[in-house]
Amino acid sequence: MAKERNIDYKLLTFFIIFLIIVAFLGIYGAYHYNPSDENIELEQYCQISTSNLIKNNSNEHIYFVSWGGSPFGAASSWAIYSFLNEWGVHNIKYNYTESMNNFQYNNTPGLMLYNSTYNFTYNSHAVTLSTIYLYGKNISNNSQEIKLGLNELKNMVPKDVYNEIKIYTTEAIVDGTSNTSANMSSIPHINTVTLITGKDGAYLFNGYLLYPGNSGLVNNSKPLTPEVVMGNITSIGGIKTSIGGIETTLNKVK
C-alpha cells in the first residue's frame, strides 16, 4: 500500500492567502498606477486622456500655460497669436515683451497675452482658448518656485486640467533624461505647456510651440525686437507648422 502523504493544511492555507494578496496588489497597482513612473516627450502632442478633462462641456479647450519671462512662452506666443487671428479672433490683448535676462535664450521677443480667454469657432466646433501666466517677468532659483506656480495654476484652471499639468511637469520623467520638465532648467519652475482637451480625449504639448532660436526671432544670434517680429510675422517659418499641430490635435479631440 502506498504511503499516504502528510499535508500541512496550515502551510497550504497560508500559501493560498499569499497568492490572493499578490493578485490583489497586482490588480490594485494596475488601476492605481503612479504617474511619476510615466514618461513625457518634449515638443510633441502626447495623449494623456481618452476622455474630456472638462466634464459636462461640449467645447474643445486649449490652455496655453507659461510665465512672463519664459523664452519658450515668448516664442510660442507668436504661434498662439497667429492661430487666433487665423480663426477670426482679432481683439487679442497683448503687450510686447522680451524673455528674462541671464536665462535660456535671453531676451527672446514675444507677446504677453495676459490671462485671457477667447471663444471662437473652429471647423464648426466651439473652441475656448485660455492663456495662463504663472509667474512674472523674473523667477529666482529657490525651492518654492514649483510650489508657487502650482498654487497659481490650481486657482486658474479646472481640477482635472490642473492635475494633468502637475503630473506631466513635476512627476513624469522627460524621455532620455532623469528629470521632470519642471526641473530641467537651471531654475526649477512650472514650464511652458499647451493642453488641448475635448470629448475624445486630451493631449499635452510640453515645451515650445515655436523654437526660441527661430531665424524669424533672431538675426546673427541677436534677438530682434518684438515690434520687428510683428512686422514680419506672416513670413516667420515655423508658425504655420505650429498652427498645423494645434489644428491636427483639435481634430483628434472634437
Residue frames relative to the residue before (quaternion, step in Angstrom):
aa qw qx qy qz dx dy dz
M 1.0000 0.0000 0.0000 0.0000 0.00 0.00 0.00
A 0.4627 -0.6824 0.4858 0.2903 3.54 -0.89 0.95
K 0.4942 -0.6653 0.4822 0.2841 3.52 -1.08 0.79
E 0.4307 -0.7057 0.4960 0.2655 3.57 -0.83 1.00
R 0.4356 -0.6858 0.5216 0.2603 3.55 -1.13 0.79
N 0.3569 -0.7070 0.5685 0.2229 3.53 -1.06 0.77
I 0.1431 -0.8090 0.5675 0.0555 3.61 -0.58 1.10
D 0.2804 -0.7454 0.5844 0.1558 3.56 -0.81 1.05
Y 0.2294 -0.8271 0.4994 0.1178 3.54 0.02 1.34
K 0.5941 0.5585 -0.3695 0.4455 3.61 1.09 -0.56
L 0.6696 0.4856 -0.2960 0.4778 3.57 0.97 -0.90
L 0.6349 0.5317 -0.3219 0.4588 3.58 1.03 -0.83
T 0.6493 0.5168 -0.3088 0.4648 3.57 0.97 -0.89
F 0.6418 0.5216 -0.3157 0.4652 3.56 0.97 -0.87
F 0.6588 0.5198 -0.3080 0.4483 3.56 0.97 -0.91
I 0.6526 0.5113 -0.3128 0.4635 3.59 0.97 -0.84
I 0.6478 0.5100 -0.3140 0.4707 3.58 0.97 -0.88
F 0.6275 0.5451 -0.3257 0.4507 3.57 1.03 -0.82
L 0.6612 0.5007 -0.3061 0.4673 3.60 0.95 -0.89
I 0.6316 0.5318 -0.3312 0.4567 3.59 1.02 -0.80
I 0.6590 0.5090 -0.3073 0.4607 3.58 0.96 -0.89
V 0.6465 0.5140 -0.3202 0.4640 3.59 0.96 -0.88
A 0.6562 0.5083 -0.3106 0.4633 3.59 0.95 -0.89
F 0.6472 0.5223 -0.3173 0.4557 3.59 0.97 -0.86
L 0.6692 0.4967 -0.3041 0.4614 3.57 0.90 -0.92
G 0.6283 0.5372 -0.3376 0.4501 3.57 1.07 -0.70
I 0.6683 0.4837 -0.2920 0.4838 3.56 0.98 -0.89
Y 0.6453 0.5218 -0.3199 0.4572 3.59 0.96 -0.88
G 0.6661 0.5119 -0.3039 0.4494 3.55 0.96 -0.87
A 0.6306 0.5413 -0.3386 0.4412 3.56 1.06 -0.72
Y 0.7301 0.4129 -0.2338 0.4917 3.57 1.05 -0.76
H 0.7520 0.2950 -0.1764 0.5624 3.58 1.22 -0.33
Y 0.0900 0.8362 -0.5299 0.1088 3.52 0.93 1.00
N 0.4348 -0.7118 0.4929 0.2478 3.56 -0.84 0.97
P 0.3932 -0.7518 0.4705 0.2426 3.63 -0.41 1.15
S 0.5737 0.6049 -0.3929 0.3880 3.60 1.12 -0.49
D 0.6298 0.5232 -0.3377 0.4643 3.58 1.25 -0.31
E 0.5770 0.5888 -0.3784 0.4209 3.59 1.27 -0.16
N 0.3537 -0.7092 0.5642 0.2316 3.53 -1.32 0.28
I 0.1606 -0.7502 0.6294 0.1240 3.53 -1.32 0.32
E 0.2969 -0.7416 0.5730 0.1834 3.56 -1.00 0.80
L 0.4254 -0.7105 0.5051 0.2434 3.55 -1.08 0.75
E 0.8659 0.1804 -0.1277 0.4487 3.51 -1.39 0.48
Q 0.7054 0.3294 -0.3368 0.5296 3.57 0.88 0.93
Y 0.5388 -0.6315 0.4500 0.3293 3.56 -1.18 0.58
C 0.0808 -0.7983 0.5968 -0.0060 3.56 -0.66 1.19
Q 0.4068 -0.7131 0.5116 0.2537 3.57 -0.79 0.98
I 0.0996 -0.8188 0.5651 0.0164 3.58 -0.78 1.05
S 0.7895 0.0957 -0.0701 0.6021 3.58 1.27 -0.13
T 0.3412 -0.7280 0.5538 0.2166 3.56 -1.19 0.56
S 0.7218 0.3321 -0.2411 0.5573 3.58 1.27 0.16
N 0.6521 -0.5220 0.3786 0.3987 3.55 -1.27 0.34
L 0.4021 -0.7186 0.5169 0.2339 3.58 -0.90 0.93
I 0.6973 0.3816 -0.2552 0.5505 3.58 1.27 -0.31
K 0.2800 -0.8155 0.4866 0.1408 3.54 -0.22 1.28
N 0.8505 0.1592 -0.1335 0.4832 3.53 -1.26 0.64
N 0.6097 0.4991 -0.3699 0.4923 3.55 0.98 0.87
S 0.3090 -0.7937 0.5017 0.1512 3.57 -0.72 1.07
N 0.5303 0.6386 -0.4062 0.3821 3.61 1.24 -0.22
E 0.3734 -0.6140 0.6156 0.3235 3.50 -1.36 0.27
H 0.1604 -0.7938 0.5822 0.0724 3.58 -1.05 0.75
I 0.1247 -0.7531 0.6427 0.0657 3.52 -1.12 0.83
Y 0.0722 -0.7769 0.6248 0.0307 3.56 -0.89 0.97
F 0.1073 -0.7646 0.6345 0.0362 3.55 -0.70 1.17
V 0.0495 -0.8268 0.5586 -0.0428 3.57 -0.31 1.31
S 0.1770 0.7831 -0.5720 0.1678 3.57 -0.68 1.09
W 0.3071 -0.7175 0.5657 0.2663 3.58 -1.16 -0.64
G 0.7233 -0.5309 0.2552 0.3603 3.52 -1.22 0.66
G 0.7805 0.3420 -0.1809 0.4910 3.59 1.00 -0.74
S 0.4309 0.7401 -0.4339 0.2798 3.57 1.27 0.13
P 0.3951 -0.7013 0.5306 0.2657 3.63 -0.83 0.88
F 0.6284 0.5216 -0.3361 0.4692 3.58 1.09 -0.68
G 0.6656 0.4951 -0.2953 0.4739 3.56 1.01 -0.81
A 0.6363 0.5319 -0.3264 0.4535 3.57 1.01 -0.82
A 0.6823 0.4726 -0.2901 0.4763 3.58 0.86 -0.96
S 0.6896 0.4971 -0.2859 0.4423 3.58 0.88 -0.94
S 0.5499 0.6386 -0.3954 0.3653 3.58 1.14 -0.55
W 0.6134 0.5486 -0.3547 0.4438 3.60 1.08 -0.63
A 0.6489 0.5015 -0.3146 0.4779 3.59 1.07 -0.71
I 0.6467 0.5075 -0.3204 0.4707 3.59 0.96 -0.83
Y 0.6439 0.5215 -0.3097 0.4664 3.58 0.94 -0.93
S 0.6903 0.4836 -0.2822 0.4582 3.60 0.86 -0.96
F 0.6231 0.5362 -0.3346 0.4608 3.57 1.05 -0.76
L 0.6584 0.5020 -0.3105 0.4670 3.60 0.90 -0.90
N 0.6515 0.5164 -0.3121 0.4598 3.56 0.95 -0.88
E 0.6466 0.5439 -0.3248 0.4250 3.55 0.94 -0.89
W 0.7634 0.3321 -0.1836 0.5227 3.59 1.10 -0.67
G 0.7269 -0.5373 0.2215 0.3660 3.51 1.05 0.93
V 0.5387 0.5873 -0.4306 0.4237 3.59 1.20 0.28
H 0.0134 0.8396 -0.5397 0.0597 3.58 -0.45 1.21
N 0.6120 0.5431 -0.3546 0.4525 3.59 1.25 -0.08
I 0.2190 0.8167 -0.5028 0.1795 3.57 1.03 0.84
K 0.2758 -0.7708 0.5565 0.1416 3.56 -0.77 1.08
Y 0.2070 0.7859 -0.5595 0.1626 3.58 -0.71 1.02
N 0.1840 -0.6995 0.6672 0.1779 3.46 -1.46 0.20
Y 0.5021 -0.5979 0.5104 0.3606 3.55 -1.16 0.46
T 0.0245 0.8058 -0.5894 0.0512 3.55 -1.02 0.79
E 0.1977 -0.7297 0.6317 0.1715 3.53 -1.34 0.14
S 0.5385 -0.6490 0.4245 0.3295 3.56 -1.04 0.71
M 0.7500 -0.4524 0.2908 0.3850 3.52 -1.37 0.38
N 0.4601 -0.6552 0.5316 0.2766 3.57 -1.14 0.75
N 0.8362 0.2222 -0.1500 0.4784 3.56 -1.31 0.39
F 0.5792 0.5077 -0.3930 0.5023 3.54 1.02 0.90
Q 0.7230 -0.3654 0.2993 0.5042 3.59 -1.16 -0.42
Y 0.8489 0.0396 -0.0327 0.5260 3.60 -1.05 0.76
N 0.1004 -0.8530 0.5109 0.0356 3.56 0.71 1.13
N 0.8802 0.0876 -0.0680 0.4615 3.54 -1.17 0.79
T 0.1828 0.7768 -0.5717 0.1903 3.58 0.97 0.83
P 0.3983 -0.7259 0.4986 0.2566 3.63 -0.72 0.98
G 0.1198 0.8094 -0.5664 0.0984 3.56 -1.02 0.76
L 0.4355 -0.6377 0.5585 0.3029 3.50 -1.39 -0.18
M 0.2794 -0.7064 0.6203 0.1952 3.56 -0.93 0.88
L 0.1781 -0.8376 0.5136 0.0544 3.56 -0.31 1.28
Y 0.4557 -0.7076 0.4263 0.3314 3.58 1.30 0.26
N 0.5264 -0.5409 0.5043 0.4195 3.55 -1.31 -0.30
S 0.2053 0.8097 -0.5054 0.2165 3.56 0.13 1.32
T 0.2221 -0.7504 0.6075 0.1364 3.54 -1.30 0.43
Y 0.0805 -0.7960 0.6000 0.0034 3.56 -0.90 1.00
N 0.1614 -0.7721 0.6105 0.0712 3.55 -0.99 0.95
F 0.1507 0.7810 -0.5892 0.1421 3.57 -0.85 0.98
T 0.4593 -0.6684 0.5123 0.2825 3.54 -1.32 0.11
Y 0.0637 -0.7756 0.6280 0.0058 3.53 -0.90 1.03
N 0.8318 -0.1457 0.0558 0.5327 3.58 -0.54 1.19
S 0.7196 -0.4726 0.2119 0.4625 3.54 0.89 1.12
H 0.6223 0.5011 -0.3564 0.4844 3.58 1.24 0.30
A 0.4427 -0.6821 0.5166 0.2682 3.55 -1.04 0.81
V 0.0467 -0.7969 0.6018 -0.0233 3.55 -0.84 1.06
T 0.1341 -0.7569 0.6347 0.0790 3.54 -1.11 0.77
L 0.0779 -0.7905 0.6070 0.0224 3.57 -0.77 1.05
S 0.0720 -0.7991 0.5969 0.0037 3.55 -0.80 1.06
T 0.2098 -0.7480 0.6148 0.1357 3.56 -1.01 0.86
I 0.0990 -0.8071 0.5819 -0.0129 3.56 -0.79 1.10
Y 0.0576 -0.7909 0.6090 0.0148 3.60 -0.74 1.07
L 0.2727 -0.8261 0.4835 0.0965 3.54 -0.60 1.22
Y 0.7887 0.1692 -0.0835 0.5851 3.59 1.14 -0.60
G 0.5696 -0.5805 0.4546 0.3631 3.55 -1.32 0.17
K 0.8093 -0.2801 0.1927 0.4789 3.57 -1.24 -0.44
N 0.8039 0.1872 -0.0805 0.5587 3.59 1.00 -0.80
I 0.1066 -0.7444 0.6513 0.1013 3.51 -1.24 0.54
S 0.3023 -0.7613 0.5480 0.1695 3.56 -1.15 0.56
N 0.5418 -0.6349 0.4478 0.3206 3.53 -1.20 0.50
N 0.3653 0.6970 -0.5470 0.2856 3.55 0.07 1.29
S 0.6493 -0.5833 0.3460 0.3443 3.53 -1.22 0.49
Q 0.6471 0.5686 -0.3058 0.4054 3.59 1.25 -0.21
E 0.4763 0.7123 -0.4380 0.2720 3.62 1.18 -0.33
I 0.6536 0.5037 -0.3272 0.4604 3.60 0.91 -0.83
K 0.6612 0.5082 -0.3003 0.4630 3.57 0.89 -0.92
L 0.6603 0.5073 -0.3059 0.4616 3.57 0.94 -0.91
G 0.6528 0.5169 -0.3112 0.4580 3.57 0.98 -0.85
L 0.6572 0.5025 -0.3089 0.4693 3.58 0.97 -0.84
N 0.6263 0.5343 -0.3398 0.4548 3.58 1.01 -0.73
E 0.6411 0.5055 -0.3181 0.4820 3.58 1.00 -0.81
L 0.6669 0.5220 -0.2990 0.4396 3.56 0.86 -1.02
K 0.6424 0.5584 -0.3216 0.4148 3.57 0.93 -0.91
N 0.7016 0.4671 -0.2547 0.4741 3.56 1.10 -0.71
M 0.7397 0.4589 -0.2068 0.4467 3.58 1.24 -0.34
V 0.7734 0.2595 -0.1516 0.5581 3.62 1.19 -0.30
P 0.6375 -0.5138 0.3904 0.4210 3.62 -1.21 0.33
K 0.6924 -0.5289 0.3121 0.3787 3.54 -1.20 0.66
D 0.7055 0.4639 -0.2840 0.4543 3.61 0.80 -0.97
V 0.6066 0.5284 -0.3534 0.4774 3.58 1.10 -0.61
Y 0.6303 0.5316 -0.3191 0.4672 3.57 0.98 -0.88
N 0.6766 0.5167 -0.3041 0.4275 3.57 0.81 -1.01
E 0.6828 0.4897 -0.2957 0.4544 3.57 0.91 -0.90
I 0.6549 0.4900 -0.3235 0.4757 3.59 0.94 -0.79
K 0.6191 0.5390 -0.3381 0.4603 3.58 1.02 -0.75
I 0.6603 0.5143 -0.3081 0.4523 3.57 0.88 -0.96
Y 0.7947 0.3731 -0.1827 0.4425 3.56 0.70 -1.11
T 0.6715 0.4097 -0.3364 0.5177 3.59 1.23 0.26
T 0.8070 0.2954 -0.1403 0.4917 3.61 1.00 -0.71
E 0.7549 0.3591 -0.2132 0.5057 3.62 1.20 -0.25
A 0.6974 0.4535 -0.2801 0.4790 3.58 0.85 -0.93
I 0.3902 -0.7223 0.5273 0.2188 3.55 -1.01 0.87
V 0.4536 -0.6733 0.5130 0.2790 3.58 -0.96 0.88
D 0.5458 -0.6417 0.4309 0.3234 3.57 -0.82 1.01
G 0.8184 0.2433 -0.1985 0.4813 3.53 -0.98 0.92
T 0.7169 0.3544 -0.2388 0.5509 3.57 1.28 0.05
S 0.4172 -0.6659 0.5367 0.3073 3.54 -1.30 -0.16
N 0.6219 0.5589 -0.3108 0.4520 3.57 1.32 0.27
T 0.4537 -0.5881 0.5735 0.3456 3.51 -1.35 0.25
S 0.6246 -0.5522 0.3733 0.4069 3.59 -1.16 0.36
A 0.6153 0.5538 -0.3476 0.4404 3.61 1.12 -0.56
N 0.7442 0.3790 -0.2044 0.5107 3.57 1.23 -0.42
M 0.4654 0.7171 -0.4271 0.2944 3.59 1.21 0.22
S 0.7037 0.4438 -0.2767 0.4809 3.58 1.05 -0.64
S 0.6846 -0.4824 0.3514 0.4184 3.57 -1.31 0.10
I 0.7358 0.2700 -0.1827 0.5935 3.57 1.28 -0.36
P 0.3216 -0.7639 0.5211 0.2038 3.64 -0.27 1.16
H 0.2298 0.7497 -0.5854 0.2061 3.58 -0.87 1.03
I 0.5714 -0.5415 0.4600 0.4106 3.58 -1.26 0.21
N 0.2711 -0.8189 0.4937 0.1104 3.53 -0.42 1.28
T 0.6951 -0.4816 0.3474 0.4053 3.56 -1.34 0.19
V 0.0998 0.7729 -0.6209 0.0841 3.57 -0.89 0.99
T 0.1946 -0.7380 0.6302 0.1429 3.55 -1.31 0.41
L 0.0761 -0.8029 0.5913 0.0070 3.57 -0.71 1.09
I 0.0759 -0.7828 0.6175 0.0083 3.56 -0.92 0.99
T 0.0428 0.8146 -0.5741 0.0714 3.57 -0.74 1.06
G 0.0811 0.7697 -0.6282 0.0796 3.54 -1.18 0.72
K 0.7812 -0.3773 0.2136 0.4492 3.57 -1.27 -0.05
D 0.7336 0.4116 -0.2398 0.4846 3.61 1.13 -0.52
G 0.8082 -0.2648 0.1283 0.5101 3.59 1.14 0.40
A 0.3460 -0.7196 0.5644 0.2094 3.53 -1.35 -0.16
Y 0.1287 -0.7774 0.6142 0.0418 3.54 -1.15 0.78
L 0.1757 -0.7733 0.6026 0.0894 3.53 -1.14 0.73
F 0.1507 -0.7472 0.6429 0.0756 3.54 -1.00 0.95
N 0.1313 -0.8168 0.5611 0.0270 3.57 -0.39 1.25
G 0.7410 0.3549 -0.2772 0.4981 3.58 -0.45 1.22
Y 0.7411 -0.4297 0.2952 0.4231 3.55 -1.28 -0.34
L 0.4045 -0.6852 0.5559 0.2404 3.54 -1.10 0.83
L 0.7619 0.1343 -0.0718 0.6295 3.55 1.19 -0.67
Y 0.4980 -0.6906 0.4428 0.2812 3.57 -0.77 1.08
P 0.4766 -0.6981 0.4523 0.2847 3.65 -0.76 0.97
G 0.6955 0.4456 -0.2772 0.4908 3.58 1.17 -0.48
N 0.2721 0.7863 -0.5066 0.2257 3.58 1.27 0.32
S 0.5484 -0.6547 0.4116 0.3183 3.57 -0.95 0.89
G 0.6220 0.5414 -0.3492 0.4451 3.58 1.20 -0.34
L 0.6992 0.4402 -0.2573 0.5012 3.55 1.31 -0.24
V 0.7700 0.2275 -0.1353 0.5806 3.58 1.24 -0.35
N 0.1299 -0.7619 0.6290 0.0837 3.55 -1.28 0.47
N 0.8164 -0.0859 -0.0024 0.5711 3.58 -0.48 1.24
S 0.6995 -0.4960 0.2362 0.4571 3.54 0.96 1.05
K 0.6180 0.5112 -0.3605 0.4762 3.60 1.24 0.14
P 0.4627 -0.6955 0.4665 0.2908 3.60 -0.73 1.01
L 0.4104 -0.6767 0.5538 0.2587 3.55 -1.10 0.76
T 0.5448 -0.5718 0.4708 0.3931 3.58 -1.24 0.20
P 0.6155 -0.5547 0.3966 0.3952 3.62 -1.11 0.53
E 0.6167 0.5584 -0.3475 0.4325 3.60 1.05 -0.74
V 0.6550 0.5015 -0.3092 0.4732 3.58 0.98 -0.83
V 0.6414 0.5196 -0.3255 0.4611 3.57 0.96 -0.84
M 0.6508 0.5158 -0.3251 0.4524 3.60 0.89 -0.87
G 0.6553 0.5232 -0.3105 0.4477 3.58 1.02 -0.75
N 0.7683 0.3023 -0.1672 0.5389 3.59 1.22 -0.45
I 0.2813 0.8292 -0.4616 0.1419 3.56 1.28 0.22
T 0.6644 0.5259 -0.3215 0.4227 3.60 0.97 -0.74
S 0.7147 0.4367 -0.2574 0.4820 3.60 1.20 -0.34
I 0.4751 0.6836 -0.4408 0.3357 3.60 1.24 0.06
G 0.3654 -0.7306 0.5385 0.2067 3.54 -0.65 1.12
G 0.7075 0.4327 -0.3296 0.4513 3.55 -0.99 0.83
I 0.6027 0.5700 -0.3718 0.4166 3.58 1.09 -0.59
K 0.6583 0.5047 -0.3187 0.4585 3.59 0.92 -0.87
T 0.6293 0.5244 -0.3321 0.4675 3.58 1.05 -0.74
S 0.6437 0.5219 -0.3147 0.4629 3.57 1.01 -0.84
I 0.6526 0.5023 -0.3078 0.4765 3.57 0.95 -0.90
G 0.6350 0.5429 -0.3225 0.4449 3.56 1.00 -0.85
G 0.6418 0.5238 -0.3210 0.4589 3.58 1.04 -0.74
I 0.6355 0.5131 -0.3231 0.4781 3.56 1.02 -0.80
E 0.6870 0.4943 -0.2876 0.4483 3.58 0.84 -0.97
T 0.6359 0.5279 -0.3291 0.4569 3.59 0.96 -0.82
T 0.6762 0.4887 -0.2888 0.4696 3.56 0.98 -0.86
L 0.6062 0.5360 -0.3530 0.4697 3.59 1.04 -0.70
N 0.6476 0.5198 -0.3222 0.4545 3.58 0.99 -0.78
K 0.6477 0.5307 -0.3176 0.4450 3.60 1.12 -0.60
V 0.7628 0.3961 -0.2008 0.4700 3.58 1.04 -0.74
K 0.5223 0.6808 -0.4078 0.3121 3.61 1.22 -0.27
